[in-house]
Amino acid sequence: MSKTERVAEWMTENPVCVPPDFSALAAYERMRARGVRRMPVVDKQSKLVGIITRSDIEQAMSHPRDEEERRLARFNLAGQTVAELMTPNPLTIASSDSIGKAAAIMVRARVSGLPVVDEGRLVGIITESDIFRLVASTWAAEETE
């Protein structure tokens, strides 16, 4: 395995995105339906303006103890937008950067994913799961040698 492999080789291209005025509840449902834990937030010009995670939204819902509290939490969340809960101006990485650099940024900043931006345009997302896939595939290849 080479930590010099490029982000472009392991990132998810064309990630699921949402606009900042999108309902936080709808964003949460979209993440659950698509099986993702984070989504880049882009404006009308497709410029990256933030990132929203399932945990950002779950924290806003508090911790409902019963069905009534769960309904109330979802009702309150329905009035909030992604812009209110997102992390604005997130750390990013270029597709030509190394996996090692991406991993170092994620560890240092304690984040589990980075939007991939080239020339001001969102082109993908790299996550800890992508890096783990690289490690696993490398180890599997080494075992067959």
N, C-alpha and C positions, 0 to 999 in steps of 0.2 A: 504494500500500500504506500502510496506517495501522498504526503500532505500537500504536495504541489499540484495535485490534480485540480482542474478548474471548476469553479462553482457551476458553470454552464453545463458541465457533464452530469451533475447530480441534482440540480434544482428542479422544481416543478414549474414548468412554463405555463403562462396564461392562468395564473391562480384565480380562484373565485374572489371577486372584489365587491365592495359596496361603496355607495356615495356617502358623504358625511351626514346628509339629511335623512338617511334610511332609518327606519324604526329599529331600535336596539333589539326589541323582541323578535322582529322579522330576521335580523342578522343572526341572532342566536339560533333560531329555527333553521336558517340556511346552513349554518355551520354544522348543526347536528345532522341534517339531511345529507350533506356532502361529506361528512366524516372528517372535517377539518377542525383544528383548534384555534386558528387565527386567520384573519383576512386583511389584506391591504385595503386601505380606504383611499379612494381616488376621487378627484373633483371632475367637473364636466369636461375638462380638457385632458382627462386621464393622467393628471399629475398626482403623484403620491402625496397625500397630506397626513396620513396616519396609519395606525394599525390597531385592530380591535381583536381581542381574544375572548374565548369562551369564559375564561376566569374573570376578565374585566366585567363581563355582563353578570356572571354568577355572583360576584361580590356586590354588585348593585342590587341584586335580588335579596340580599341578606341570607339568612338560613331559616326558611320556613319550617315550622315544626309539625304542621298538619296541613290537610288539604285546603282549609279555609285560608290559612296564611300563604299557601302556595298560589292560590287564585289571586289574592290581594297583591302579592309580589309581582305576578305576571301582569296584572292590571296596571300597576304603577310603572312597570318597565315599558309597557306599551306606549306611554306618553313620552318616553325618552328617545333621543336620537343617538346614532353612532357617534356623532361629533362630541356629545356630552361625556362619553365613556372611553373613547379611543385614546391612545397615546399619540399625541401630535408629533410630527417631524421625527419619525423613528430612525434608528440607526439603519443604514443600508450597506450593501456591498455590490460590487460590479461583477458581471458574469465572468470576466477575465481574471478576477482575483482567485487566489488559491483556496482550497478547502481548509487548509491550515489557518489562513487568515480569518476565514469565516468562523471557524471553531473558536479561535482565540477571542474574537469580538464577542461571540455569544457567551463564552465562559466569563469573560471580564465584566460584561454588562448584565449577566444573569438573565438572558433572554433565550427563548427556545427557537427563535426563527428570525430571519432577516429578509426583508424585501430586496430583490435584486433589481438594480436600476442601472441602465446604460443610457448615457446621453440624455439624462433627465426623464427617461421613459421606463415605467415598470415593465420588466420582462419576465419576472418570475419570483419565486420565493424559495429560500433554502432553509431547511429546518433540521433540528437535531435528529429527527427520524431519517432524513436523507443522508446525513453524515453516518449514522448508525448502519444504514444500508451499505454504504461504502465499506465500512469496517467489516461487516458480516460477509460481504462478497469477497473481499480480499482474503479473509481468513479461510473461507471455503475454498478458494482457489489454491491457497498455500497447502491445505490439507490434501488436495488431490495431486500435488506435485510429487 
